[in-house]
Amino acid sequence: MTFRKFFVIGAAVAALGVAGAAVAQTGAQKALIDQAKAAGTVGEQADGFVGFRVPSSDADLRSAVDATNAGRRAAYARSAADAGTSADVAGARMFESQLLPRISSGQWYRNAQGQWVQR
C-alpha cells in the first residue's frame, strides 16, 4: 500500500469513523458503552469494533454495541471505497490510529492476536 493510500485511509476513517459511530448511537447508548468499558465488560478491538470481553445479558448494552458497530461498519465501508481498500483494513487502521490511543488506563482492548489486554 502506498503512503498516499495509507494517508487517505487514515484521514477518511478518522473523519467518517467517529462521525458515523456518533450518528448511529444515542447519548444514552454511548454512556452505557462508556460505563461498560470502565467496568471491563466491553472494549475496543483491533478490527475497529466494540466487543464483549465478558458475557452480558443486558439487552440495552447489546443494543448500544450493535448500534455503534453498525455505524462504524458503514463508515469503514465508505472510507475503504474512497481509498480503494477493504473495510477490514479501514477498521484496523482506525483502531491503530484513533481508538487505541484513546483507551484509558484500566480499560480493556482486544489486540490483533485476539487476546484481551488491560491498559
N, C-alpha and C positions, 0 to 999 in steps of 0.2 A: 504494500500500500504506500502510495506516495505521501510525502509530508503534507501536500495540499489537501488530499482526501482526508487524512487524519485530522487536519485542522478544521475542515468543513464539517466532518462528523462531530467533532468536539463542540464546535460552536453551535451547530444545529441542535444537537442533543441538549446542550446546556440551555438554550433558549426555549426549545419546544418541550423537552422532557419535564422540566419543572412546571412550566405553564400548563402542559397537558394534564399532569397529575393534579394540579390545583383545580382545574376545571372539572375533573371527574369526581372530586370528593368535596364533601361539605366541611365546614369548620368543625362540626361535631365529630365527623369521621376522622379528620386529621388529629383532633385531640385524643380520640380513642387509640389511634395508632401511636401517637407520642407517649401515651401512658403505658401501652403495651411494650413499647421499646424500652422504657425506663424499668419496667418490671421483668424484662428479659423474655417475654412471651413471643415477640416478633423481632425481626431485624432485617436490615438490608442484605441483599445477596449479590454476589459477583455478577449475576446476569442482569442486574439493574432493577429487580423486582423486590417487593417486600415478601418475606416468607415467615412461616411459623416455626419457631425454634422448639417450642413445646406444644402439644395438642391443646386446643381450646374449643370449648363448646359454646362460646359467646357468639351468638348469631350476629349481633351488631358489629363486633370486631371483624368477623369473617366478611361481612358486607363491606366494611370500610377498606379492608385489604383488597378485596375484589375490585372495588371502585378505583382505588389508587393504581392497582396493576393494570386495569383496563385503560386508564388514561395514559400511563407510561407506555403500554404496548402500542397504542395509536401514535404516540409521539415518536417512539423509536422507529416505527414503520415509515413515518413521514420523513424523518431525518435520514434514514437509510436510503430511501428512494432518491432523495436530493443528492446524496453523496455517492450513490452507485454501489452500495454495500448491503449487507444483511441487517435485519433488525436485531439479531443476536449480537453482532459486532457493535451496533449503536448502543445497545443496553449495557454491554460490558464497558464500553468507553465512558458512558455516563456514570457507572459505578466508580470507575477508576478516577475520573476527573472531578466529579461533583459530589457523589454520595459518600464515598469512603472518607474524604477529608472532613465531612460534617458529622460523622458518628462521634457521639460524646463518650467520654470516659465512663466505663461501666456498662455501656450498651454492647450488644452482640451483633455480629455480622457473619455471613457465610462466605468463606473465601472460594477461590476458583477450584480448589480441591474438594469442595463440599463439606469442609469442616467448619463448625461454628466456633468463632473466636471472640473472646471478650476484650474490648479495648481497654 
